[in-house]
Amino acid sequence: MMRATRLGALLGVMLLVLATMGAAEALTVQLKPQNNSGESGTATLTDAGNGKTKVQVTVTGAPSGVAQPMHIHKGTCAQLDPKPTYGLPALTAGKSEATVDVPLKTLQSDKYAINGHKSGQEVSVYVYCGEIPAQ
């Protein structure tokens, strides 16, 4: 009987370890307003495996009916490389979701930021930005 109890406990610990190993690494980036836009929110980045990162963005204060282009750029919010490094789908109705072809660890190995533009017609106007924290 005692042996069966030990075996059950050991199996339980093994299952817990396996479940923890499969848990996805995730981090949250705070998106702060720029240019008096009033738009802010979060981007949740999750290691999607196979060298990919899932990006889920939620923004409040975004105008309705306007698609807002978004990108991941090298640099900081104060000093973005003007050329986007990774494209993201436009924010629509305050939400966007994508999987980008880059490991999360790579996005944390250098300075990268997520930014949004006022509209496709006014891409030079940044309305929010958040820096991806280094690992």
N, C-alpha and C positions, 0 to 999 in steps of 0.2 A: 504494500500500500504506500509506504513512504517513497519507494522507488518511482511509482506512478506519479506521485505528487511532484517529485523533483523533475521528472521528465516533462510534465505539464508546465511547470514553471520555466524550464529551459526553452521549451517551444514558444512560450509566450514572449520571452525576452528576445528570441531570435526573430519572431514576427515583428516585434517593435523596432528592432534594429533595421530590418529590411524595409519597413514602412518609412523610417526616417531617411534611409539612403535614397529612396525614391522621391522624397519631398523636393519640390522645385525651389531653387534659390530665387528670392524676389527682393526688390527694393522699391521704395517710393520716392519720386522726385517731386518737389513742390514747384509748381508753375506760378510765377509771380507776375502781376500786371506790368506792362510796359507802355509808355506813351499815353498815360492816362486812360487806358482802355477799360479798366474795371474788370478785366477778365483774369481769372485765376483758377487754379485747380491742381490736379495731380496726374502724374504719369506713373503707372506701375510697370516695372520692367521685371520680367520673369525669364529665367533660363529655360528655354524650350528644348534644350538638348540638340545634338547634331549641329552645333555651331550656330544656333539661331537664338534670338531673343524675342519674346512676345512683349508688345508695348500696348498698354491700355490707357487711354487718356480720357479724363473727364474734366470739363471746364465749365465754370459758372460765369454768367455775364456775357456769354457769346451771343451775337445777334442771331435771331431766327432767320432761316431761309438763306443764310450766307455760308458757303463752303470756305473754310479757312485753311490754306495750305500749311503743312507742318513739316519740319525736318529735324534731323539730328546733325549738328554741326560740330566740327572741332573747335575748341576754344571755350571761353566762358561767356556768360550773358553780356558782360561788359565789353568783350572783345571776341566776337564770333568770326570765324573764317567765313567770308560771304558765300563760298561755294558749299552747298550741302554735302555732307558725307553720306548720309542715308536718308532716303525719302520715306515719308510716312503718308498714309491716306489723309486727305483733308478732314478737318474737324467739321462735323455736321451735326446740328442740334446738340452741340456741347459734348459729343462723343466721337471717339475714333479707336480702332483696334487694328493691329497689324503684327506680323511676324517679320522681323528683319534678319537678313542673312549675315549676322555677326554675333559672336559669343558675348554674353553679358560681361564676362571678365575683360574682354577687349575694350568695351565701353567704359570700364572702370579703371583701365590701365593708363589712361591719358585724360586730358581735359576735353570733355564732350558736354554739349548742352542741347536741350530740346527747345525749339522755339516755334511760335505760330505767327502767321501773317494776317493782316486785317482782311484781305480777300485776294482772289486771283488777279484782280485789277490793281490792287494796292499792296503788292508783295514787299515793297520797300518799307512798309510800316509794320514793325513788330508789335504784337499785342500781348504776348506773354512769353516767358522764358524760364527754364529751370536747369540747373547744372546737375549732371549725373555725378554722384559722389565717387571719389576714387576708392579703390579697395584697400 
